[in-house]
């Protein structure tokens, strides 16, 4: 496991128990954040790298609502996230 700390909207969701177990959390370069990767069987290669929001559901960008990318809605509030992900092989 690897721990990644980054800033993003407080409504972003990184709880792996809330979504299909075929989804996985991946790290953005330079520890800018993490995103969800959806397997092709769920998305046909479209919107494969996404964020999930507790208010709006799936956000079709891997950097949506992360620090520097701007918020997708007017209810965004920046907080520090600490997320454990599987280490890359």
C-alpha positions as CSV (number, residue, x, y, z in Angstrom):
1,X,0.0,0.0,0.0
2,X,1.0,3.6,-0.7
3,X,-0.4,6.6,1.1
4,X,-1.0,9.7,-1.0
5,X,-1.8,13.1,0.5
6,X,-3.3,15.8,-1.7
7,X,-5.8,18.7,-1.8
8,X,-9.2,18.3,-3.4
9,X,-12.9,19.0,-2.8
10,X,-14.3,17.6,0.4
11,X,-17.1,15.9,-1.6
12,X,-14.7,13.7,-3.6
13,X,-15.1,10.0,-2.6
14,X,-12.3,7.5,-2.3
15,X,-14.0,4.8,-0.3
16,X,-13.4,1.6,-2.2
17,X,-16.3,-0.2,-0.4
18,X,-18.8,2.1,-2.1
19,X,-18.1,1.2,-5.7
20,X,-17.8,-1.8,-8.0
21,X,-14.7,-3.9,-6.9
22,X,-13.5,-3.8,-10.5
23,X,-12.6,-0.1,-10.1
24,X,-9.2,0.8,-8.8
25,X,-7.6,4.0,-7.4
26,X,-4.6,5.2,-9.3
27,X,-2.1,8.0,-8.5
28,X,-1.6,11.1,-10.7
29,X,2.0,12.1,-11.5
30,X,3.9,13.9,-8.7
31,X,1.3,13.0,-6.1
32,X,-1.1,15.6,-7.3
33,X,-4.0,13.3,-6.3
34,X,-5.6,10.1,-7.1
35,X,-8.4,9.1,-9.5
36,X,-10.6,6.1,-10.2
37,X,-9.8,3.8,-13.2
38,X,-12.8,2.0,-14.6
39,X,-12.2,-1.3,-16.5
40,X,-13.2,-1.4,-20.2
41,X,-16.1,-3.8,-19.4
42,X,-17.8,-1.0,-17.5
43,X,-17.1,1.9,-19.9
44,X,-16.0,0.7,-23.3
45,X,-12.9,2.8,-23.0
46,X,-14.9,6.1,-22.7
47,X,-14.5,8.1,-19.5
48,X,-12.1,5.5,-18.1
49,X,-10.3,7.8,-15.7
50,X,-12.8,9.6,-13.4
51,X,-13.5,11.1,-10.0
52,X,-16.6,10.4,-7.9
53,X,-18.5,13.1,-6.0
54,X,-20.8,12.5,-3.1
55,X,-23.1,15.2,-4.5
56,X,-22.9,14.8,-8.3
57,X,-21.9,11.2,-8.9
58,X,-19.3,10.4,-11.6
59,X,-17.2,13.3,-12.8
60,X,-15.7,12.5,-16.3
61,X,-12.2,13.8,-15.6
62,X,-9.4,12.4,-13.6
63,X,-8.5,15.8,-12.2
64,X,-12.0,17.2,-11.6
65,X,-12.2,19.1,-8.3
66,X,-8.5,18.6,-7.4
67,X,-6.4,21.6,-6.4
68,X,-5.5,23.7,-9.4
69,X,-8.3,22.2,-11.6
70,X,-11.2,24.1,-10.3
71,X,-14.5,22.9,-8.9
72,X,-17.3,21.3,-11.0
73,X,-20.0,23.0,-8.8
74,X,-20.5,26.0,-6.5
75,X,-20.5,23.8,-3.4
76,X,-16.8,22.9,-3.6
77,X,-14.5,23.2,-0.6
78,X,-10.9,22.3,-0.6
79,X,-9.6,19.9,2.1
80,X,-6.6,17.6,2.4
81,X,-7.2,14.0,1.5
82,X,-5.1,11.0,2.6
83,X,-5.8,8.0,0.5
84,X,-4.2,4.5,0.5
85,X,-3.8,2.9,-2.9
86,X,-2.2,-0.3,-4.1
87,X,1.5,0.4,-5.0
88,X,2.3,0.2,-8.7
89,X,4.1,-3.0,-9.7
